Amino acid sequence: MNVRREWLEKDYYESLGVPKGASAGDIKKAYRSLAQEFHPDNNPGDEAAEARFKDVSEAYSVLAEEDTRRQYDETRDAFARGAYVGGPGGRTQYVNVEDLGGLGDLLGGGQFGGLGDIFGRRGRPGPQQGGDLETELRLSFHEAISGATRSLTVEGPEGRRDVQVKIPAGVSDGARIRVRGKGKPGFGGGTRGDLYVRIHAGSHPLFERSGKDLNVRVPISFTEAALGANITAPTLDGKVTLKVPPGTSSGKTFRVGGRGVETPKGTGDLLVTVDVEVPEQISPEQREALEHLRDLDEGTNPRSHLGV
């Protein structure tokens, strides 16, 4: 258990103006209100406000984390009702808080064993890593594909601060990016926690993404499907030509290698699905040609395999 001297000296619930049994939401709400009221930016040159801001920030850094809050409560409860500590010669004796001398004795040294004996170890507590923070970031389709560097405003125990986040190329919607050392500050010289950024990538009017692959639908004419043709399809950085063989049916998909999303794990493909487009209006000449084709098809039934 990591215990700090300040835990025995300060009532963090009182600092935030909440009862000991307050919910995590109430604690966060109280902190935000007080932090905004006493923030140095809102009170330039006011040393008392600055000190109050640091006080509420310190209180929130302890009470906001479930494990740290539990340790804080257990520590103060133990000393509020007295605790068993090691006495001279290894004897055990019952001590009330009022009977203890300075906190220097309490935290190790003097005639008592100190906090180390009470909680199972001697000496000062070691460093404790700070907690993690999480936020969200919305990117355009192209930013997610190409990568970007964005500045985020993150709110933590110290108030608001700006963090530069590098988004790797090819990040997918819903991805969770870890930014090391940008979370909450540690205790006792411990390192900061991490910042996790949840990505929400926008859509594209033409392309749909599936992992590293891109999907696009391209219309073709009846004659191109029946006779075959070379058609062009859009890509992220231009266009590509592909061959549609004779007798291609609507909904057939062609794969164009290496024209998908470039990611650290490789580049995907472009999947081109063709849709045979039937014109709503045709000229007299087209009608005549189609009627002639219908006559040539007389006697064939494309639904014979259905038994109809």
C-alpha positions, -999 to 999 in steps of 0.1 A, spaced: 0 0 0 14 34 -10 8 60 17 17 97 17 22 120 46 -4 143 32 -31 116 35 -29 119 73 -27 157 73 -54 166 48 -91 158 45 -95 157 7 -133 153 9 -134 185 28 -111 202 2 -137 193 -25 -167 200 -3 -182 165 -7 -191 139 19 -169 108 23 -195 86 7 -198 108 -24 -201 91 -58 -173 93 -84 -196 115 -105 -202 139 -76 -164 141 -69 -157 149 -105 -185 175 -107 -172 192 -75 -136 193 -88 -146 208 -121 -165 235 -105 -137 244 -80 -110 241 -106 -127 265 -129 -134 289 -100 -98 290 -87 -79 283 -119 -49 307 -122 -61 319 -157 -92 332 -140 -74 347 -110 -42 362 -123 -18 372 -95 -41 358 -68 -18 336 -47 -46 324 -25 -66 312 -55 -36 295 -69 -30 277 -36 -67 266 -35 -65 254 -71 -35 232 -62 -53 219 -31 -84 208 -50 -62 193 -78 -43 173 -52 -75 161 -36 -90 150 -70 -58 132 -80 -63 109 -50 -101 106 -49 -106 102 -86 -89 68 -87 -108 40 -71 -78 21 -57 -60 53 -45 -92 65 -28 -97 31 -11 -61 32 2 -66 68 14 -98 59 33 -83 28 49 -53 48 60 -73 75 77 -97 51 92 -69 30 107 -55 61 125 -88 75 134 -95 45 156 -60 37 166 -37 10 153 -14 -18 164 22 -10 159 55 -27 169 69 -14 201 103 -17 217 117 -52 219 92 -65 194 63 -60 218 29 -51 204 10 -22 219 -22 -3 211 -18 33 202 -43 61 195 -35 88 171 -36 113 200 -8 94 217 16 96 187 42 122 185 52 140 152 44 126 119 81 119 115 77 92 142 45 80 126 61 76 92 91 56 104 115 60 133 110 70 169 98 44 194 71 29 171 75 8 141 58 33 118 34 29 89 56 2 74 48 -21 104 11 -13 103 7 -21 66 32 -49 63 64 -32 54 89 -7 67 102 25 52 87 52 31 63 42 3 78 37 -31 69 57 -62 34 51 -77 26 55 -114 -2 79 -122 -35 68 -136 -45 67 -172 -67 92 -191 -90 85 -221 -104 109 -247 -118 107 -282 -107 122 -315 -127 126 -347 -108 124 -380 -118 128 -416 -116 98 -439 -84 111 -455 -68 120 -421 -73 84 -410 -58 71 -442 -28 94 -445 -21 100 -408 -20 133 -389 -6 152 -359 -34 167 -338 -34 188 -306 -59 177 -280 -70 195 -249 -70 169 -220 -86 175 -186 -69 159 -156 -60 166 -120 -38 195 -131 -66 211 -151 -66 215 -189 -35 210 -209 -27 205 -246 -12 172 -258 3 166 -293 -9 132 -306 6 116 -337 -20 95 -356 -3 68 -377 -13 63 -413 -41 38 -419 -57 40 -384 -91 24 -384 -124 36 -370 -127 26 -334 -89 22 -329 -75 30 -295 -41 48 -296 -18 48 -265 2 79 -258 28 70 -232 34 94 -203 6 118 -210 -18 106 -183 -22 116 -147 9 125 -127 24 99 -104 30 99 -67 62 99 -48 83 104 -79 64 79 -99 60 82 -137 29 96 -154 2 73 -166 -8 70 -202 -33 87 -225 -56 66 -246 -72 82 -276 -103 65 -292 -105 73 -330 -137 80 -349 -130 81 -386 -153 98 -410 -168 82 -441 -161 88 -478 -187 93 -506 -172 67 -529 -151 43 -508 -160 19 -480 -132 6 -459 -127 -30 -448 -95 -33 -428 -67 -25 -452 -90 -29 -483 -111 -3 -500 -144 -11 -517 -159 9 -546 -189 3 -568 -185 12 -605 -214 12 -630 -209 -4 -665 -232 -5 -695 -250 -36 -707 -228 -37 -738 -196 -34 -717 -208 -63 -696 -219 -85 -725 -190 -77 -749 -162 -69 -724 -143 -37 -720 -115 -18 -704 -130 5 -678 -115 30 -653 -121 30 -616 -113 57 -590 -85 52 -564 -75 73 -534 -48 90 -555 -61 89 -591 -76 61 -612 -68 26 -624 -78 7 -656 -91 -28 -654 -103 -53 -679 -139 -65 -677 -143 -98 -696 -172 -106 -719 -203 -119 -701 -196 -102 -668 -227 -102 -646 -238 -74 -623 -223 -75 -588 -190 -92 -599 -160 -79 -579 -125 -74 -593 -94 -71 -571 -67 -45 -578 -36 -53 -557 -18 -26 -537 -43 2 -543 -60 0 -508 -50 15 -475 -13 18 -466 -7 8 -430 24 -2 -409 14 -38 -415 12 -35 -452 -10 -21 -480 -44 -34 -488 -62 -39 -522 -89 -20 -541 -120 -41 -546 -141 -29 -576 -177 -42 -578 -194 -36 -612 -231 -28 -614 -247 -33 -649 -267 -2 -654 -300 -4 -673 -308 30 -690 -342 45 -681 -346 59 -716 -334 46 -749 -333 60 -784 -354 44 -812 -322 29 -827 -313 13 -794 -348 -1 -790 -346 -16 -825 -312 -32 -817 -325 -46 -784 -356 -60 -800 -335 -77 -826 -313 -92 -798 -345 -104 -780 -356 -121 -812 -322 -139 -814 -326 -150 -777 -361 -165 -784 -362 -201 -772 -336 -196 -744 -347 -194 -708 -322 -180 -682 -345 -193 -655 -347 -229 -666 -325 -240 -637 -353 -227 -613 -378 -251 -629 -399 -222 -642 
